[in-house]
Amino acid sequence: MPIFIHYQTASKEWKQAENITSVPGDALFIWYDFVNATSEESKLLASKFHFNTLAIEDTVKTVSRPKFKEYQDYQFLVYHLINPKDYRAQAINLFMKGHILVTYHQDRLKRLGNIEGAIQKRYPSQLVTPADIAFIILDFIVDSYFEYVYHIEDEVFSFEDRHVNDATDNKLMEDVFQIRSVIIKIKRVTMPMQELIQHVKDETSFIQSKKQKMYIHHIEDHIIKQIHIIKSAQEMTGDIRDNYDSLNSYRLNNVMKILTLVSVIFLPLTLITGIYGMNFRNMPELQWDFGYFAVLAVMLLISIVLIIYFKFKKWF
């Protein structure tokens, strides 16, 4: 894809250049936006801008953890977007050098919103710096997390309504583990980003004005709110899982109790049956005409007594 180039003219107007050579020499600010760059375009990071080789390698070949790093004549930032397909991290790499900002990423930033419009609205006739644009991009990225965070919150809060008529528990637990899987993936993006925002907030060399300091506090408030919602949703799904385990244990205990009581009832009956089934010659009861009926009556009486006893103890 082409490199999108935005620049601020000497009269502080925002314009877009078709290629690198068409950028005027008196431009006050230039933003080079590399989108899904080819290998030839990626080589410009070293040949034109002279960025560090290791930083370029991290940018082109890997998805680095969110970070802020300061070199001798430029600064390097890595932000993370959430991929809407699988909730994994997508890196947005920013190089800030003098009046130049270079961003390198895979997808167009337009899916975050109208960043160019936000820049012009926030700085209509003011000179902007790479840090100003970096904060606006960071704000758009953090705000994009709300879509996924609120979706998870809605899924958890509507959990009971969705499963009230479920005939089995399998679907219920599949849904719980699916939600927890998404929560973990989102946390893997948001929590490192919170650490980055905290680091940038404490980095005095990066924040150059009171307006930027207020802006980073605003962004930090948003991501703290998101993380609190995610943690709350995770705790609620944990409670649902624990309740499910407790219910299963209760059901299993009830089954084991019934089976134990049945075994206790049949134990003396089995003993009697075993004694009279040994077929010794000298067993007087075997010759008794009413012996069979007497043994059945005794066995029935034992069963009734045991059942009454268990009922009295409220074990049934």
N, C-alpha and C positions, 0 to 999 in steps of 0.2 A: 504494500500500500504506500501511497505517497507520504511525505513528511509535511504535516500541517504547520504552517508558520504564521504566527500572529506577532504583530509588533506595534509599538506606540511611537507615533511620529513626533517630530520636534514640537509640533503644536498640540501634543498630547491627545491626538486622535488615534483610535484603534483601527488597524487595517490588517489585511491578510495578504501574504505574498505567495506567488505561485511556486517559487523555488528559492533555494538559498541565495543565488546570485542576484535576485531581484529585491533583496532587502536593502533599503537605503542606508548609507553609511552614517547618517545622523540620527538613526532610530534611538530613542531613549531606552527602550526595553524590547527584547526579542524573546519569543517563546517558540522553541522548536519541539513539535510534538511528534515523536516517532510512534506510529501505530502499526503493530505487526510487521516490523521492519525486515527487509531482506538482509542477507549477509553483507551485501555491498553498502547498503545504507547504514548498517551497524558499524561498519569500519570508520564512518565519519566521527564516531565518539572519540576515537583515538587520533585520527588524522587532522580533523578540524578543531576539535575542542580540547584535545590533549588530556583526557581524563586518565586516571590511574588504571593500569591494565587489570588489576584484580577486581576493581569496582566494575569495570566493563564486563569482565567474565561473569561476575555475580548477576549483572543486569541481563545479559544476553542468554546465558545458559541455565540459570537456576532461578528458583523462587526463594529469595532471601527472606530471613526473618525481618519484621519491621525494625528499622534502625535509623539513627542519625550519626553521620560521621563527618568530621571536618578535616579537610586536607589543607595544604598550604595556601592555595588560591581559589578553592571552591569547596562547596559543601554537598554532601550526598545524603539523600533521604530515600527510604523505602516504605511505601504504604501498602496495605492489603485491602483488596476488595473481596467481597463474597461472591463466588460463582453461583448464579441462580440454579444451575443444573444439579450440582453435587455438593454445594455449600463449602467447597474447598477455597483456599486462598489464591487470589490472583494478584500479582505484584504490580505496583506502579512505582517506577524508579524516577527520582528527580535529581538532576544535577543543577546546582546554582552557582554561577560563576560571573561575578560582576553584575552587569545588567542583562545577563543571559540566563534563561531557564530552559533546560532540556528535560523533557519527560519521555519515558520509554515504557511501553506496555503493549498488550496484545489486542485488547478491544478498544473501540472508540469510547471516549469519556462522555459522549452525548447520552449514554444510558444512565448516567448519574444526574443529568439535568443540563440546563443551559448555563454552563460555567462561564462562557464568554459574556453572556448577558449579565451574570452576577458580577463579573469583573467591572464591566462598564457602569453598572449601577452603583457599585461600591466606590469606585474610583472614576467618576465621570470626567473630570478634568485635572486629575492629579497624577503625578509621576509615581509609577508603581515599581516595586522591587520584586525579585524572584521570591523572596520570603512572603510577600503579600499574596501572590498567586498560589504558593505552596499551602498557605493557610486556607484559602478558599477551596482548593482541591480537597484538602483534608476535611473541611467542613462538609462538603458534598459526600465524601466517602463515608464518614461517620453517620450522617443522616440517612444514607442508603441502608445502613444496618437496621433501621427501625422497621422496615418492611418485613424482614425475616424474624426479628425479635417479637414484634406484635403478632405475627402469624403463629409462632410457637406459643405465645401467651394465650391466644384464642384457642389453640388446639388443646392446651391443658385445661383451660376453664370450661370448655365444652365437652370434656372427656366423658363425664358421667352421662350427659344427654345422648352421646353417640353410642354408648355401650349399655344403656339401661335394659334393652331387650335382647342382648346377646345370650344365645343358648349355651355357649361354652365359654370357658375362660381363656382358650388359646388365642382367640382374636384380640381379646382385651390386653393380654401380655405382649402380643406382637406389636400392638399400637404403642404401648408404654415404651418398649425397647426401641421402636422406630423414632419416637419423639426424643428419647434420651440420646440416641445416636446423632440426631440433628443438633441437639443442644451442645454436645461435645464438639462437633465440627465448628459451630458458630463461636464457641468459647476459644477455640484454637486460633480464631481470627481476631476477635475483639480484645482478648486479654493482652496479647502482645502489642496491640495497637494502643491500649491504655498505658502500658509501660512506655511506649514511644512518646506518647503525648506528655506524660509526666517528665520524661527526660528532656523533651524539647522545651517544656515550660520552665525547667530549671536551668536551661542552657542560655545564659545571658547574652552570648555572642550572636545567637540566632534571632532572638526577639529584640527588635531594634526600636520599638516605639510602644507607648502606652496602649495605643489602639490594638496593636498585635497581641499585647499581653492580655487585654480584655477578651480578644477573640479566642485565644487559646483556652482561656478559662471557660468560655461559652462552649467550646467543642468538648472540653473535658467533662463538663456537666452532662452533656448528652451521652457520652460513652459510659459514664458512671451509672446513669439511669438505665442504660441498656443492659449492663452487666448485672445490676440488681434484679432486673426483670428475668434475665436468664437464670440467675442463681435461684430465684424464687420458683421458677418453673421446674428447675431440676429438683429442688427440694420437694415440690408437690408430686412429681412423678416418682420420687423415692418413697414418699408416703404411700402412694397408690400401690407400689410394688410391695412395700412392707405389709400393707393391709391384705394384699392378695396372699402373701406367704402366711400371714397369721390365720386367714380364713381357711387356707388349705390345711394348715396344721390342726385347726379346730375340727375340720371335717374328718381328717385322718384319725384323730384321737377318738372321735365318736364311733367311727367304724371299728377301731381296735377295741373299744370298750364293749361294743355289742358282741364282737367275736369272742372276747374274753368271757363275758357272761354266759354265752351259749356253751363255751367249752367247760365252764364250771358246772353248768347244769348237767351236761352229758358225762362228766367225769365219774360221778357215783354210779350212773346207769351203766357205763362201760365196765366199771369194776364188778358190778353184780353179774353182768353178762359174761365177763371173763371167768368169774368163779364157777358159775354153773355150766360153763362150756368146756370144763376140763375133763369131763367124762370118766371120773374115778368110779370104781364099783361101789364103794361104801359111801354113797351120798344119799341119805334117807329121803331128802326132798324130791329126788327124781322119781321115787316110787309113790309119792303122794298124789292122789287124784286131783287135788286142787292146788298143787304146787305151782303150776304154770300161771294160773290166775292170781295167786297170792303174790308171786314175784312181780307181775305186771302192775298190781295194785300198789305194791311198795315203791316201784319205780315211778309210777304216776304221782304218788304222794310226795316223794322226794322232790320231783320236778315242781309240783305246786308250791311246796314249802319254800324252795329256793326262789321261785319267781316272786312270791309274796314278800320274802325277805328283801329281795333286790328292789322291789317297788317301795317298800317301807324306807329303805335307804336312799330312795330317789336316784338309783343308778340306771333305771330305765327311762 
